[in-house]
Amino acid sequence: MPITRPGTTGYFLPMTELTTARKRASISQDYLDRLLRYYEEEISGEAYFYGLLEAFGESEKVTLLARMERSAAQSIEPLLEKYALGPVNEAQLKDLGESEVSRHQGLSWHQFMTHIVKRYPLYLDEFYALEAMAPAADLPLLQALTAHEVAVIEFAEHELAGKPDSVQSLKLYLALPRIKGASVT
C-alpha cells in the first residue's frame, strides 16, 4: 500500500520495511534513508513508466523514460553497496510503481507532459537537498541521479513546445558513460 510521507513528493513503504542501514558516524541516518528511498523510487518509477506504455501512443518515448529511471538507479548503486543499504525486494518496488499507473492513464500526452513539467522540479529539489548533505566523495554519483531528472524535465518541456528532437536530452543522458565504482572507498 503506498504511503506518502510529509515533506516529500514520492510514495514509499514504511521505513521499517525498507532497510536495516547501519549508522555511520560521519554521515547522517537521514542521508542514508533518503539515498535508499530515492533509489527505490527510481526502481518503482521504471515500472510506473512501463505501465504507462499502453496509455499513450508514444511507446518509444515512454520506454526511454522507463530506461531513464533504471539508469538513474544504477548510477547510485555503488553508494548502496558502500553503505551496505539493502533495498526492498525489486518485485515489491515494481508493484508499487505499477500501482501508480492508474492515476495518469486517463491523461492525454500533453497533460502528462504538463504534469512532469510542474511536478518533477519538486524531485529536483529533493535531489539537490540530498547532494547538500552528502559527503563530497558521493557527489559525482548523486549528480548523475540529479541529471536524469533535469533531462526528463527538459524532454517534457520540449515535447510541450513541439520540438522534433525532444528525446535528445534522454538519449544523451542514457549514452553517458557511468561512473563505475566511483566514490565507494
C-alpha positions as CSV (number, residue, x, y, z in Angstrom):
1,M,0.0,0.0,0.0
2,P,1.5,3.4,-1.0
3,I,2.3,5.7,1.8
4,T,3.0,9.4,1.3
5,R,5.5,11.0,3.7
6,P,5.1,14.6,4.8
7,G,7.6,16.9,3.1
8,T,8.3,14.5,0.2
9,T,6.9,14.1,-3.3
10,G,7.0,10.4,-3.7
11,Y,5.3,7.3,-2.4
12,F,7.0,5.0,0.0
13,L,6.8,1.9,2.0
14,P,7.2,2.2,5.8
15,M,10.9,2.7,6.6
16,T,10.9,-0.4,8.8
17,E,10.3,-2.4,5.6
18,L,12.9,-0.6,3.6
19,T,16.3,-1.2,5.2
20,T,18.5,-2.1,8.0
21,A,21.0,0.5,7.1
22,R,23.9,0.9,9.5
23,K,24.5,4.2,11.0
24,R,27.8,5.8,10.2
25,A,29.5,8.4,12.5
26,S,30.5,10.7,9.6
27,I,27.1,10.8,7.8
28,S,23.6,11.2,9.0
29,Q,21.0,8.5,9.1
30,D,18.7,10.9,7.2
31,Y,21.2,10.9,4.3
32,L,21.3,7.1,4.2
33,D,17.5,6.8,4.4
34,R,17.0,9.3,1.6
35,L,19.6,7.7,-0.6
36,L,17.9,4.3,-0.3
37,R,14.4,5.8,-0.7
38,Y,15.4,7.6,-3.9
39,Y,17.0,4.5,-5.3
40,E,13.8,2.6,-4.6
41,E,11.7,5.4,-6.2
42,E,13.8,5.0,-9.4
43,I,13.2,1.3,-9.5
44,S,9.4,1.7,-8.9
45,G,9.5,4.6,-11.4
46,E,10.7,2.3,-14.1
47,A,7.7,0.0,-13.6
48,Y,5.5,3.1,-13.5
49,F,6.6,4.2,-16.9
50,Y,6.5,0.7,-18.4
51,G,3.0,0.5,-17.0
52,L,2.0,3.6,-19.0
53,L,3.1,2.2,-22.3
54,E,-0.4,1.3,-23.3
55,A,-1.9,4.6,-22.1
56,F,-0.1,6.7,-24.6
57,G,0.7,6.3,-28.3
58,E,4.3,7.3,-27.6
59,S,5.9,3.9,-26.8
60,E,9.5,4.9,-27.8
61,K,9.3,8.0,-25.6
62,V,7.7,6.2,-22.6
63,T,10.3,3.4,-23.0
64,L,13.1,6.0,-22.8
65,L,11.5,7.4,-19.7
66,A,11.5,4.0,-18.1
67,R,15.1,3.4,-19.1
68,M,16.0,6.8,-17.5
69,E,14.6,5.6,-14.2
70,R,16.7,2.3,-14.3
71,S,19.8,4.2,-15.3
72,A,19.4,6.7,-12.5
73,A,19.0,3.9,-10.0
74,Q,22.1,2.1,-11.4
75,S,24.1,5.4,-11.1
76,I,23.8,5.3,-7.3
77,E,24.0,1.5,-6.7
78,P,27.7,1.9,-5.8
79,L,26.6,4.1,-2.9
80,L,24.1,1.5,-1.7
81,E,27.0,-1.0,-1.7
82,K,29.3,1.5,0.0
83,Y,26.9,2.0,2.9
84,A,25.5,-1.6,3.0
85,L,22.0,-0.4,2.2
86,G,19.5,-3.1,1.3
87,P,16.6,-2.1,-0.8
88,V,13.2,-3.7,-0.7
89,N,12.6,-6.7,-3.0
90,E,12.5,-5.4,-6.6
91,A,9.2,-7.2,-7.3
92,Q,7.6,-5.2,-4.4
93,L,9.0,-2.0,-5.8
94,K,7.7,-2.8,-9.3
95,D,4.3,-3.5,-7.8
96,L,4.4,-0.1,-6.1
97,G,5.3,1.6,-9.3
98,E,2.5,-0.2,-11.2
99,S,0.0,0.8,-8.6
100,E,0.6,4.5,-9.5
101,V,-0.2,3.9,-13.2
102,S,-4.0,4.3,-12.9
103,R,-3.5,7.9,-11.6
104,H,-2.3,9.0,-15.1
105,Q,-3.8,6.6,-17.6
106,G,-6.6,9.0,-18.4
107,L,-4.4,11.9,-19.2
108,S,-3.6,13.0,-22.7
109,W,0.1,13.0,-23.7
110,H,0.1,16.8,-23.4
111,Q,-1.5,16.7,-20.0
112,F,1.1,14.1,-18.9
113,M,4.0,16.2,-20.1
114,T,2.5,19.2,-18.3
115,H,2.3,17.1,-15.2
116,I,6.0,16.3,-15.5
117,V,7.0,19.9,-16.0
118,K,5.0,21.0,-13.0
119,R,5.7,18.1,-10.6
120,Y,9.2,16.9,-11.3
121,P,11.0,20.0,-10.3
122,L,10.0,19.0,-6.8
123,Y,12.0,15.9,-7.2
124,L,14.9,18.0,-8.3
125,D,14.7,20.0,-5.0
126,E,14.9,16.7,-3.1
127,F,17.9,15.5,-5.1
128,Y,19.7,18.9,-4.5
129,A,19.0,18.5,-0.8
130,L,20.5,15.0,-0.9
131,E,23.6,16.4,-2.6
132,A,23.9,19.1,0.1
133,M,24.0,16.6,2.9
134,A,26.3,14.1,1.1
135,P,30.0,13.5,1.7
136,A,32.0,15.1,-1.2
137,A,33.1,11.7,-2.4
138,D,29.5,10.7,-3.1
139,L,28.7,13.8,-5.2
140,P,29.6,12.5,-8.7
141,L,27.1,9.7,-8.4
142,L,24.4,11.8,-6.9
143,Q,24.9,14.4,-9.6
144,A,24.2,11.7,-12.1
145,L,20.9,11.0,-10.3
146,T,20.0,14.7,-10.4
147,A,21.0,15.0,-14.0
148,H,18.5,12.3,-15.0
149,E,15.7,14.4,-13.6
150,V,16.9,17.5,-15.4
151,A,16.9,15.5,-18.7
152,V,13.3,14.3,-18.1
153,I,12.0,17.8,-17.4
154,E,13.8,19.1,-20.4
155,F,12.3,16.4,-22.5
156,A,8.8,17.2,-21.3
157,E,9.3,20.9,-21.9
158,H,10.5,20.2,-25.5
159,E,7.5,17.9,-26.0
160,L,5.1,20.7,-25.0
161,A,6.9,23.1,-27.3
162,G,6.5,20.7,-30.2
163,K,10.3,20.3,-30.8
164,P,11.0,17.4,-33.1
165,D,14.2,16.5,-31.2
166,S,12.5,16.3,-27.8
167,V,14.1,13.0,-26.9
168,Q,17.6,14.3,-27.3
169,S,18.1,15.0,-23.6
170,L,17.0,11.5,-22.7
171,K,19.3,9.8,-25.3
172,L,22.2,12.0,-24.3
173,Y,21.8,11.0,-20.6
174,L,21.5,7.3,-21.5
175,A,24.6,7.5,-23.6
176,L,26.7,8.9,-20.8
177,P,29.4,6.6,-19.5
178,R,28.5,5.5,-16.0
179,I,31.0,6.1,-13.2
180,K,31.9,2.6,-12.3
181,G,32.7,2.1,-8.6
182,A,33.4,5.8,-8.1
183,S,33.4,7.1,-4.6
184,V,32.9,3.8,-2.9
185,T,36.0,4.0,-0.8
